[in-house]
Amino acid sequence: MQQLEHVLPTGMFMELDRTGPMPLYFQVSSLIEGAILDGTLPPGSRLENEVALGDRIGLSRPTVRRAIQELVDKGLLVRRRGIGTQVVHGQVTRKVELTSLFEDLSRDSRKPTTRILERDDMPASAKLAEILGIEVGAPLVHFKRLRAADGVPIAILENYLPAELGQMSEADLLTHGLYQIMRSSGITIRVAKQNIGARRATSVESDLLEIDKNDPVLTMDRTAFDNSGKAVEFGRHCYRPDLYSFEITLVDK
């Protein structure tokens, strides 16, 4: 069943500064972003169309459209053909390239191999339930894998999926990237929330990655969402920094 349009109160936009130096599209974008972050616009809610919003608050369609596009670019909103613009489940901190390490290595003509370290079913903890937007105790599938490139260990990948999405064979996990498997199952991964950091490796990680104890590792936590804004996967990964790096292109607007 299609979500009803969520009409933001006109009063939200009463304090727009229409003569000051701050662009109107930026002011509108900031107000809508605030409504998303404070829950006024809950995850999955559908915004009224740009023409209707512009007419209500006295702004042109191009201005409103640019404001909405700013939030689409941030990953807070998603446009869906035939449905409209919806709030994504969760705040996305930056635009990311939605590929798996397996795909990255294959694209660079490296030979990826995988060793499955753990594979089990588990109930969602309070933290995982919050991240994935599910009930505490809901069934999850957990994978932990060691990924190598040309025979050299490069990353430890740990992933958590809702049980109904995690029914994939060991053969698939050994020979394909997780996102490839999910896409082949009909799951459309649209946006992601990603945090990148660094820390010292644990003793287990040092052994698996063949690095010295307490050497640094790059870390990445990523929550992926489908085109309805539902969280479909949470990954917690660590990488050898001498063999792998993250590249982000920043564009001045």
ZIBELDA-V181878 format. One record per pair of residues at least 6 apart in sequence whose C-alpha atoms are under 8 Angstrom apart, sorted by sequence separation. I is the first residue (numbers start at 1). J is the second residue. If there is no record, write none. Layout:
<<I,J> <I,J>>
//
This chain:
<<18,24> <35,41> <36,42> <54,60> <71,77> <72,78> <79,85> <80,86> <105,111> <106,112> <129,135> <147,153> <148,154> <182,188> <183,189> <206,212> <207,213> <225,231> <226,232> <17,24> <36,43> <54,61> <72,79> <78,85> <79,86> <105,112> <129,136> <146,153> <147,154> <148,155> <206,213> <224,231> <225,232> <16,24> <77,85> <78,86> <128,136> <129,137> <146,154> <147,155> <206,214> <223,231> <224,232> <225,233> <51,60> <68,77> <77,86> <78,87> <129,138> <146,155> <147,156> <172,181> <206,215> <223,232> <224,233> <51,61> <54,64> <77,87> <78,88> <102,112> <126,136> <146,156> <147,157> <179,189> <203,213> <223,233> <224,234> <16,27> <50,61> <53,64> <76,87> <77,88> <124,135> <125,136> <126,137> <145,156> <146,157> <202,213> <203,214> <223,234> <16,28> <76,88> <124,136> <125,137> <144,156> <145,157> <201,213> <202,214> <222,234> <223,235> <75,88> <123,136> <124,137> <144,157> <145,158> <168,181> <201,214> <221,234> <222,235> <50,64> <76,90> <123,137> <124,138> <143,157> <144,158> <200,214> <201,215> <221,235> <222,236> <13,28> <50,65> <76,91> <123,138> <124,139> <143,158> <144,159> <200,215> <201,216> <220,235> <221,236> <75,91> <76,92> <123,139> <124,140> <142,158> <143,159> <200,216> <201,217> <220,236> <221,237> <75,92> <122,139> <123,140> <142,159> <143,160> <165,182> <199,216> <200,217> <219,236> <220,237> <13,31> <74,92> <75,93> <121,139> <122,140> <142,160> <198,216> <199,217> <219,237> <220,238> <12,31> <74,93> <75,94> <121,140> <122,141> <141,160> <142,161> <198,217> <199,218> <219,238> <74,94> <75,95> <121,141> <122,142> <140,160> <141,161> <198,218> <199,219> <218,238> <219,239> <74,95> <120,141> <121,142> <140,161> <141,162> <197,218> <198,219> <217,238> <218,239> <73,95> <119,141> <120,142> <140,162> <141,163> <196,218> <197,219> <217,239> <218,240> <119,142> <120,143> <139,162> <140,163> <196,219> <197,220> <217,240> <218,241> <118,142> <119,143> <138,162> <139,163> <196,220> <216,240> <217,241> <118,143> <119,144> <141,166> <195,220> <196,221> <216,241> <117,143> <118,144> <140,166> <141,167> <194,220> <195,221> <116,143> <117,144> <118,145> <194,221> <195,222> <218,245> <116,144> <117,145> <194,222> <116,145> <117,146> <193,222> <194,223> <115,145> <116,146> <192,222> <193,223> <114,145> <115,146> <192,223> <193,224> <209,240> <114,146> <115,147> <192,224> <114,147> <191,224> <192,225> <113,147> <114,148> <190,224> <191,225> <6,41> <49,84> <112,147> <113,148> <189,224> <190,225> <191,226> <28,64> <48,84> <49,85> <112,148> <113,149> <189,225> <190,226> <191,227> <47,84> <48,85> <112,149> <113,150> <189,226> <190,227> <25,63> <29,67> <33,71> <46,84> <47,85> <111,149> <112,150> <113,151> <188,226> <189,227> <6,45> <24,63> <25,64> <28,67> <29,68> <46,85> <47,86> <110,149> <111,150> <112,151> <187,226> <188,227> <5,45> <6,46> <7,47> <36,76> <46,86> <47,87> <110,150> <111,151> <3,44> <4,45> <5,46> <6,47> <7,48> <25,66> <26,67> <29,70> <45,86> <46,87> <3,45> <4,46> <5,47> <6,48> <25,67> <29,71> <44,86> <45,87> <121,163> <3,46> <5,48> <33,76> <43,86> <44,87> <189,232> <13,57> <43,87> <44,88> <89,133> <105,149> <42,87> <43,88> <44,89> <102,147> <10,56> <41,87> <43,89> <10,57> <43,90> <156,205> <36,87> <156,208> <156,209> <37,91> <155,209> <153,208> <154,209> <153,209> <116,173> <153,210> <116,174> <114,173> <115,174> <114,174> <113,174> <114,175> <113,175> <146,208> <165,232> <162,232> <161,232> <162,233> <161,233> <160,233> <161,234> <102,176> <103,177> <159,233> <160,234> <102,177> <159,234> <160,235> <101,177> <159,235> <100,177> <158,235> <159,236> <100,178> <157,235> <158,236> <100,179> <157,236> <158,237> <99,179> <100,180> <157,237> <2,83> <156,237> <157,238> <155,237> <156,238> <155,238> <156,239> <155,239> <154,239> <155,240> <154,240> <154,243> <154,244> <98,189> <132,223> <98,190> <131,223> <98,191> <98,192> <96,191> <95,191> <96,192> <95,192> <96,193> <133,230> <96,194> <132,230> <133,231> <92,191> <94,193> <132,231> <92,192> <93,193> <94,194> <131,231> <132,232> <92,193> <93,194> <132,233> <91,193> <92,194> <93,195> <132,234> <90,193> <131,234> <75,191> <75,192> <89,225> <88,225> <88,228> <89,229> <88,229> <89,230> <86,228> <87,229> <88,230> <89,231> <86,229> <80,227> <78,227> <78,229> <44,228> <44,229> <43,229> <44,230>>
//
